[in-house]
Amino acid sequence: MDLPKNKFLQRLGNKATLWGCWLGLPDANVAEIAAGAGFDWLLIDHEHAPFELSDVMAHLRAMEPYPSAALVRPVSADPALLKKFLEMGVQTFVIPMIDTPEQAAACARAVYYPPRGQRGVGTSLARASRWNQVGDYLHRANDELCLIVQAETLTALDNLDAILDVEGVHGVFIGPSDLAASMGKIGQGDDPELLDLCIGAIERIKSAGKLAGILTMNETLIDRSAQAGADFIGIGVDTLLLGSALRERAQRNQ
């Protein structure tokens, strides 16, 4: 049995920008519906949404037959938690609240097998290795991993160049909502200074030869991010899209 390929890494070479959606509803039917909707990637948000480990596993299984790539944002960079996700078969991570190169390096150590990192070995229990049916899994798994760290504070932007230098980090994802909070402008997603900071960060990430990503529903920031060369942009959230569609339909005949 062959090692599953990282769909996200494969897709990156085919389009200037990959468009994605956030998944916050734990029902796997939502994941399957979203996976067939045409997004390049879908992010399972274990950080803020009410996902248990079994819910993330169900989402991965529901999405697997579809072209959309599965990304996971864990609630923390705890190596024990990352190991669980790795064994489930997660190949692309977006790890939140990384402010320093030391934190980024710790993430890299946690997700890669030795000698590149310190990931523990337990392939006979792992869906990722198809329970020891993937030949030479231990020597090839690192090649299919993609590690994205999330910059969400002014401290992270101050340290951005050093974070980008960390070996094993493929890119940096900008979080405008928490960045606005860090600026003392919580909830002000349209603030011009915030938008300029986000675009400046994307340009710095691209200049370093790394992947740049962002999540935003602000149409101006979406357009500016794509023009700045962002590799992947989150443009929707399942909870918001469902709520909007339901309200629109309910109000149509009032």
Backbone torsions as a table, in degrees:
resi	resn	phi	psi	omega
1	MET	NA	134.8	-174.9
2	ASP	-87.9	158.6	179.0
3	LEU	-71.9	128.1	176.7
4	PRO	-59.4	136.9	179.1
5	LYS	-81.9	149.9	177.3
6	ASN	-77.5	106.7	-176.6
7	LYS	-62.6	-34.0	-179.1
8	PHE	-65.2	-48.0	178.6
9	LEU	-63.4	-37.7	179.4
10	GLN	-64.3	-41.6	-176.7
11	ARG	-70.3	-26.9	-175.0
12	LEU	-59.3	-30.4	-178.3
13	GLY	-83.1	-4.0	-172.8
14	ASN	-105.1	-16.1	-177.4
15	LYS	-140.4	150.7	177.8
16	ALA	-65.3	-41.3	179.8
17	THR	-136.1	133.9	175.0
18	LEU	-97.5	132.3	-175.7
19	TRP	-104.7	133.8	-173.9
20	GLY	-137.3	175.8	-178.5
21	CYS	-138.9	144.1	177.2
22	TRP	-83.7	138.4	176.0
23	LEU	-112.8	119.8	179.9
24	GLY	-121.9	-7.2	179.3
25	LEU	-93.8	121.0	-171.9
26	PRO	-70.7	-12.3	-179.7
27	ASP	-67.7	125.1	-176.7
28	ALA	-65.8	-20.9	175.6
29	ASN	-62.9	-35.3	177.6
30	VAL	-64.0	-43.1	179.0
31	ALA	-61.1	-41.7	-178.3
32	GLU	-69.3	-39.9	176.4
33	ILE	-61.7	-45.2	179.8
34	ALA	-64.9	-37.4	-178.7
35	ALA	-65.0	-25.4	178.6
36	GLY	-95.2	5.2	-174.6
37	ALA	-85.6	-16.6	177.1
38	GLY	110.9	4.3	175.6
39	PHE	-70.4	148.7	176.2
40	ASP	-70.9	-34.2	-178.6
41	TRP	-149.6	156.4	177.1
42	LEU	-133.2	135.0	-179.6
43	LEU	-108.0	123.7	176.1
44	ILE	-86.2	114.3	-171.4
45	ASP	-95.2	88.0	177.2
46	HIS	-74.4	-15.0	-177.0
47	GLU	-72.9	-52.2	-173.1
48	HIS	-107.5	-22.8	-177.3
49	ALA	-91.0	161.8	-173.9
50	PRO	-82.6	54.3	179.0
51	PHE	-87.9	131.2	164.2
52	GLU	-92.2	168.4	179.3
53	LEU	-57.7	-39.5	-179.0
54	SER	-66.2	-31.1	177.0
55	ASP	-67.1	-40.9	178.2
56	VAL	-63.2	-42.6	177.6
57	MET	-59.6	-43.5	180.0
58	ALA	-63.6	-39.0	177.5
59	HIS	-63.8	-44.0	179.5
60	LEU	-59.3	-43.3	-179.8
61	ARG	-67.1	-39.3	-179.6
62	ALA	-66.0	-33.9	-176.8
63	MET	-85.4	-20.2	-169.6
64	GLU	-55.3	-40.2	-177.9
65	PRO	-72.8	-8.1	-172.9
66	TYR	-102.1	159.8	-177.9
67	PRO	-68.8	-25.9	-176.5
68	SER	-60.0	135.2	178.4
69	ALA	-81.2	143.3	178.9
70	ALA	-98.1	123.6	172.0
71	LEU	-113.2	150.8	177.7
72	VAL	-127.6	132.2	171.3
73	ARG	-107.0	107.0	179.3
74	PRO	-73.3	162.0	-179.4
75	VAL	-69.9	-23.3	179.4
76	SER	-157.2	175.8	178.1
77	ALA	-93.9	18.7	178.7
78	ASP	-54.5	119.3	-178.2
79	PRO	-56.6	-33.7	179.2
80	ALA	-65.5	-38.8	178.1
81	LEU	-70.2	-44.1	179.4
82	LEU	-60.1	-37.2	178.6
83	LYS	-62.2	-40.9	177.5
84	LYS	-59.1	-46.5	-179.6
85	PHE	-65.5	-39.6	177.5
86	LEU	-59.9	-43.6	-178.8
87	GLU	-67.5	-28.8	175.6
88	MET	-67.2	-25.8	-177.6
89	GLY	116.8	8.8	175.7
90	VAL	-66.0	129.9	-179.5
91	GLN	-115.3	-18.0	179.4
92	THR	-128.7	122.4	-179.2
93	PHE	-112.6	144.5	164.9
94	VAL	-120.5	104.8	-171.5
95	ILE	-99.3	122.7	-171.0
96	PRO	-78.4	161.3	169.5
97	MET	52.9	52.3	174.7
98	ILE	-100.1	111.9	-173.7
99	ASP	-103.7	-18.1	-172.8
100	THR	-136.3	158.7	175.7
101	PRO	-64.5	-29.1	177.9
102	GLU	-64.9	-41.1	177.1
103	GLN	-65.6	-40.6	178.9
104	ALA	-64.2	-40.9	178.7
105	ALA	-64.4	-36.8	177.5
106	ALA	-63.9	-37.2	175.9
107	CYS	-62.1	-45.3	-179.7
108	ALA	-61.6	-42.8	178.5
109	ARG	-60.8	-35.3	-175.3
110	ALA	-73.2	-31.7	-171.4
111	VAL	-96.3	-19.5	-176.5
112	TYR	-101.6	144.2	172.9
113	TYR	-70.3	154.0	173.5
114	PRO	-59.6	149.8	7.3
115	PRO	-86.6	-2.5	-177.2
116	ARG	-72.7	-31.9	-178.7
117	GLY	-146.5	-153.4	-175.3
118	GLN	-132.4	24.2	179.3
119	ARG	-60.1	133.8	179.0
120	GLY	-73.1	155.7	-175.8
121	VAL	-103.5	122.1	177.2
122	GLY	-157.6	48.3	-169.1
123	THR	-67.2	-23.4	-179.5
124	SER	-68.6	-16.7	179.7
125	LEU	-106.5	6.8	-168.0
126	ALA	-107.4	127.7	171.0
127	ARG	-62.4	-32.2	-178.1
128	ALA	-57.4	-35.9	-179.9
129	SER	-97.5	10.4	-174.8
130	ARG	54.1	41.1	177.5
131	TRP	54.4	55.3	176.6
132	ASN	70.3	21.6	177.7
133	GLN	-98.6	-8.6	177.6
134	VAL	-88.5	117.0	-177.9
135	GLY	-63.8	133.5	176.1
136	ASP	58.2	32.1	-176.7
137	TYR	-55.8	-43.9	-174.6
138	LEU	-61.4	-28.3	-177.7
139	HIS	-93.5	-8.8	-176.1
140	ARG	-118.8	-15.1	-173.9
141	ALA	-60.7	-38.5	-179.1
142	ASN	-56.8	-33.3	-175.5
143	ASP	-69.0	-20.0	-177.9
144	GLU	-102.4	8.8	179.3
145	LEU	-93.9	146.0	175.6
146	CYS	-131.9	119.2	-177.1
147	LEU	-109.8	112.9	175.4
148	ILE	-111.9	131.2	175.3
149	VAL	-109.3	151.1	-172.7
150	GLN	-105.7	126.7	176.6
151	ALA	-100.2	115.4	-171.9
152	GLU	-131.3	8.5	-178.5
153	THR	-138.7	165.3	174.8
154	LEU	-64.2	-32.1	176.7
155	THR	-62.0	-43.3	179.1
156	ALA	-62.3	-40.7	179.2
157	LEU	-68.2	-35.0	175.4
158	ASP	-62.3	-33.9	-177.5
159	ASN	-98.9	9.9	-170.3
160	LEU	-58.0	-44.9	-177.7
161	ASP	-62.0	-40.6	178.9
162	ALA	-68.8	-37.1	176.7
163	ILE	-63.3	-41.0	-179.3
164	LEU	-66.7	-21.7	179.6
165	ASP	-81.8	-8.5	-175.5
166	VAL	-70.6	126.7	179.8
167	GLU	-66.2	135.4	178.9
168	GLY	96.3	-12.3	176.2
169	VAL	-89.7	118.0	-178.0
170	HIS	-80.1	-28.7	-177.5
171	GLY	-174.9	-178.1	-178.2
172	VAL	-131.1	136.2	179.9
173	PHE	-108.9	128.5	-178.3
174	ILE	-90.3	131.4	177.0
175	GLY	-108.5	96.2	-174.6
176	PRO	-63.0	-35.2	-175.6
177	SER	-64.6	-49.3	178.8
178	ASP	-72.5	-29.7	176.4
179	LEU	-64.3	-40.8	176.5
180	ALA	-60.8	-41.5	178.0
181	ALA	-62.7	-40.0	179.0
182	SER	-64.5	-28.1	179.1
183	MET	-82.5	-3.9	-174.5
184	GLY	82.0	20.6	-177.5
185	LYS	-128.1	46.1	-175.9
186	ILE	-57.4	134.4	179.4
187	GLY	80.7	-1.3	-177.8
188	GLN	-99.8	66.8	-174.8
189	GLY	-67.4	-14.6	-179.5
190	ASP	-100.3	6.0	-176.4
191	ASP	-61.2	128.1	-177.3
192	PRO	-58.7	-38.2	179.6
193	GLU	-64.8	-39.9	177.5
194	LEU	-61.6	-47.2	-179.2
195	LEU	-60.5	-41.5	179.7
196	ASP	-65.3	-39.7	178.1
197	LEU	-62.1	-42.2	180.0
198	CYS	-62.7	-45.3	-179.3
199	ILE	-66.9	-40.5	177.2
200	GLY	-61.2	-38.8	178.7
201	ALA	-66.6	-41.7	178.0
202	ILE	-60.3	-43.5	179.9
203	GLU	-63.5	-38.8	177.7
204	ARG	-66.5	-39.8	179.5
205	ILE	-63.6	-45.6	179.9
206	LYS	-65.5	-36.6	179.1
207	SER	-64.1	-27.8	178.6
208	ALA	-83.7	-1.7	179.3
209	GLY	78.2	20.6	-179.7
210	LYS	-109.3	168.1	179.6
211	LEU	-76.9	137.1	179.0
212	ALA	-118.6	132.5	179.1
213	GLY	-137.6	164.2	179.9
214	ILE	-161.1	152.6	171.7
215	LEU	-116.7	125.2	178.2
216	THR	-160.9	145.4	171.9
217	MET	-104.3	3.5	178.2
218	ASN	-79.9	115.4	-173.8
219	GLU	-62.3	-35.6	177.7
220	THR	-63.9	-44.4	-179.2
221	LEU	-69.8	-33.8	175.3
222	ILE	-59.4	-50.7	-177.9
223	ASP	-64.6	-44.0	-178.7
224	ARG	-66.5	-36.6	179.1
225	SER	-64.8	-43.8	178.3
226	ALA	-63.3	-41.3	179.3
227	GLN	-66.1	-30.3	179.5
228	ALA	-79.3	-6.2	175.4
229	GLY	100.4	15.5	179.1
230	ALA	-55.7	132.4	-177.3
231	ASP	-78.9	-31.9	179.3
232	PHE	-148.6	133.8	-174.9
233	ILE	-130.1	125.0	173.0
234	GLY	-84.0	124.9	-172.7
235	ILE	-121.8	9.0	180.0
236	GLY	-163.3	162.4	176.5
237	VAL	-134.2	131.8	-173.1
238	ASP	-57.9	-39.9	-179.3
239	THR	-63.1	-42.9	-179.6
240	LEU	-68.9	-41.1	-179.8
241	LEU	-65.4	-42.4	178.4
242	LEU	-65.0	-46.8	179.3
243	GLY	-59.7	-42.4	179.7
244	SER	-63.7	-45.2	-179.6
245	ALA	-64.6	-40.4	179.8
246	LEU	-65.5	-44.7	-179.4
247	ARG	-65.4	-40.6	179.1
248	GLU	-61.4	-43.3	-178.4
249	ARG	-69.5	-39.5	-179.1
250	ALA	-65.2	-35.1	-175.8
251	GLN	-83.8	-14.0	-174.0
252	ARG	-63.2	-33.9	-175.8
253	ASN	-111.9	17.3	179.2
254	GLN	-76.9	NA	NA
